[in-house]
Amino acid sequence: MANPRLKIIPLGGLGEIGKNMMMMEYENDIIIIDVGLMFPEEEMLGIDLVIPDISYLLEKQEKIRGIVITHGHEDHIGALPYLLPQLNVPVYSTKLTNGLISVKLKERRALSGAKLKVVPPGGQVTLGKFKIEFFPVCHSIPDAAGLIIYTPVGTIVHSGDFKLDYTPVSGKPTDLSRLAQLGAQGILLLLSDSTYAALPGYTPSERVIGETLNHIMADTPGRVIVTTFSSLVSRVQQVIDSAAKHQRRVFIVGRSMSDTTRMALELGYLNAPDGILARIDELKGMPRNKIVFVTTDSQGEPTSALVRIANRDHRQVHIIRGDTVVISATPIPGNESLINRTIDSLFKQGAQVLYSQVAQVHVHGHGSQEELKLLLNLVKPRFFMPIHGEYRHLSLHAKLAQSVGMLKDDIFVMEDGDILELNPQAAKITGKITSGNVYVDGMSVGDIGSVVLRNRRMLARDGIVVVIIAVNRQTGKLVGRPDIVSRGFVDTRESKDMLDESRDLVARTLDHSGSRPAEWSFTNTKVRDILNKFYYEQTKRRPMVLPFMVKV
Amino acid sequence: MANPRLKIIPLGGLGEIGKNMMMMEYENDIIIIDVGLMFPEEEMLGIDLVIPDISYLLEKQEKIRGIVITHGHEDHIGALPYLLPQLNVPVYSTKLTNGLISVKLKERRALSGAKLKVVPPGGQVTLGKFKIEFFPVCHSIPDAAGLIIYTPVGTIVHSGDFKLDYTPVSGKPTDLSRLAQLGAQGILLLLSDSTYAALPGYTPSERVIGETLNHIMADTPGRVIVTTFSSLVSRVQQVIDSAAKHQRRVFIVGRSMSDTTRMALELGYLNAPDGILARIDELKGMPRNKIVFVTTDSQGEPTSALVRIANRDHRQVHIIRGDTVVISATPIPGNESLINRTIDSLFKQGAQVLYSQVAQVHVHGHGSQEELKLLLNLVKPRFFMPIHGEYRHLSLHAKLAQSVGMLKDDIFVMEDGDILELNPQAAKITGKITSGNVYVDGMSVGDIGSVVLRNRRMLARDGIVVVIIAVNRQTGKLVGRPDIVSRGFVDTRESKDMLDESRDLVARTLDHSGSRPAEWSFTNTKVRDILNKFYYEQTKRRPMVLPFMVKV
């Protein structure tokens, strides 16, 4: 392929949900789009968060002109506190997104020195050879943007996270006419959100939730407790509107919901009629049919408000028989069973629980198949790269593009680290860079590697047996009987005889071999093999066996 | 409540999915309905299976007249190999169910001595004061039965797992007219399947899958690989029928699928036209559009065929670009992410994957809301107890019963162990017995308790640090420097300095305290506290800290 070329490299979010990050490189200029985090998957034991590996970017640090953020969700901004101090470049975003980034950086003490720039809707920024225009899209947070990126090889459209909602509750509909205009002028490449590429039809408008809320507020004689994402400002707006209509007052509960609501009110993204919002000390004596609580989050982490309420562990909200709980959200993948247990517990306490499987109390924020096809039809890109999704979502999105007439060879289903090179006539995957997961566990970033995780998985399955072997420093002979400490393997009282037998087995093995200090690695392996075999025969379990020699 | 009374006690399956088991007691007679197992939930680390606690039953062993099994799924028969040898009573079931029980008992070497009795569809057995009639119901396995239980206090209908399918592929439709007849005569109590009580509408007929399969077999130029439950004999029948129509031959792959298919053919539950079924050695040279594989299971356990195929780890089936994989099943709750990764991997290898979210390739085996209401309307029970489901399913089912006119006080939403007592006029929850989970891990049943599990959870989160402290047997003084062994906590090379520092910290602590053997429990606590604090400060992690003293 002839020079000069544009390189596009996804650093996260392709082949997985979350951790969205991408870079574009042209000659001496690099821009970064989104810097998100991912919540750990089930097998990432003990890990708190997952962020992208940016070692490749750090080698080219002097070329990086800036970071562009599409919207304020964790999977697009959450890694900034960890990575921005290393990258140290300006961050461009719309007003609410900028506010959320500030909050996030402040929480992690990474705000000082950060260069945060607000871009108005429809505004443009120039970063080296790249000119970037922010166009409004609908998503489950206000002020979400797609990007039109003017590059020396052609124009690129990046959808951001989007859906088409012609009657959004807050914010503007996705700017389809701007996209149609651009489509007519010729777009080199479309990058488009694949999260819901498996879902047929159209994603319903946020409006439908308003109707459900109105029914609930009118019909239930008890209190209404709504849980949702704190960033889903339009949902909070709907609760306020519906409460106002039915003479109920709204209690905003929980720090995250209070902080976000306050900011959204100040920045003008949320409107509350006078006297609707109530302080928790006004609760006492208020009739039940006048009360609405709004709280975060419904994701079911053990610290979350809903789980605390269900466990009767919440400072301010306790379930009373006759309450109606509305879970206006879908669980993060992997959290389903915790949420289900929470719902069960609320039912047991006499609450009526409305969740997305039984009532229309949530619509998601991503376009379904018909919306994705509409975008492809309007933009009419020369090339297409599905982004944001696991591999099946990207594959299904590619098939949608074929169904609207694109050629298979013009569609690039990529994975993190793949390099797509483009010139005005051609596009090609030309290689792969190092990319992947960096684990955040406690205060450390990146020190947890595959060995630690493999060990945690072994420990989780069948526990551990530590064998302590004291030997004489001079003679190398066994001193006393080997000791055994086990945890998570068997009930140590019930299995005392079996464990004792294994101590004797080790003693016999060492006496016979007449082990000497020099031969420790041999002894170690031998003890391990013998115990692995013995324990498996006795229990059909495979604990981690760890011989340890003490020289005395 | 006046004597004599009937007691009904669920021992499993209420408040959880799986592990279905129930007992009914009248004077000197006890019958047991179903003896199922449950697959472990996420937090039951390292556990293989979960079975019901039958300690209450074992106290009344001489009263037990027999076990009645509704159908051959694991969650209804799976605990028999573990519990039947203890209970040692006859087991009554229909023909296919009986065959599956034999296979299960044989696998676990529990067949000898088992008294298995076949009951024909519509047949009756008398067990003490109970007379039990098996009536055919539709479910995702042939020969499924509901039960009509004639007792001295009145007639009870137990739905089994059921749906209404007026055009089933194999077996008979649910016998609605028998139920209507009984309803007219008066039913004291209905026990009905709540698994899909959250789903509005009707469950589609199995027939719709046949149409999808016909399209796939006709349209794809490549091989078709269908994965489903081996017990879903009707689905295998549909694959065979569709293959025959499109001149494809069917390869049954995998031991479980081969065994079940062979048995179903022999017992007449499956029909294959001559020459349709092929042996794997006939595969070579066969055109791709003539090939269908059927394999189990699609539940995504690492040993399962689908995962092995996706990982290129299967002896007989390797994905070729252009293959179509049909996942004709829904994942067991908790297995979703493994299944999703498997689908991703199949897409990466160039297969087209059809799964229930993107195509009508599976219908489930339980009735939805309208079917549940229809059953309530036909049976018209005096009392109602929703069974089979987590608490929210039971609660929603109770609300359905209220919506068709039952009174709240006549509906009993119970949990495992609750005792429902009935006489011809009244029903009441009168107490609770000990019930719960018994864990099977490796070859042991029941020795894993909450301590072992709590330890595994701790180990899984932040690993373990064992501190080995050698002291002089006579003086009680420290010998040498304390040793530290850690696994799953930190990268031991990168964190060598920190771990060394913690050794010194222990040494200093022990020198100061001048520990003596008698004070070990005090020293132990002290070392643990100091290290917990030190490690948390250094890493924000909380490994399990385990001091161990070696006397030399």
Interface residues (C-beta under 8 A of the other chain):
Chain A: G15 E41 E42 L45 G46 A198 L199 P333 G334 E336 S337 N340 I343 D344 S345 F347 K348 V353 Q357 V358 E390 Y391 R392 S395 L396 D441 G442 M443 S444 D447 I448 G449 V451 V452 N455 R456 R457 M458 L459 A460 R461 D462 G463 I464 V466 I468 A470 V479 G480 D483 V485 R487 G488 F489 V490 D491 E494 S495 T539 K540 R541 M544 L546 F548 V550 K551 V552
Chain B: G15 E41 E42 L45 G46 A198 L199 P333 G334 E336 S337 N340 I343 D344 S345 F347 K348 V353 Q357 V358 E390 Y391 R392 S395 L396 D441 G442 M443 S444 D447 I448 G449 V451 V452 L453 N455 R456 R457 M458 L459 A460 R461 D462 G463 I464 V466 I468 A470 V479 G480 D483 V485 R487 G488 F489 V490 D491 E494 S495 T539 K540 R541 M544 L546 F548 V550 K551 V552
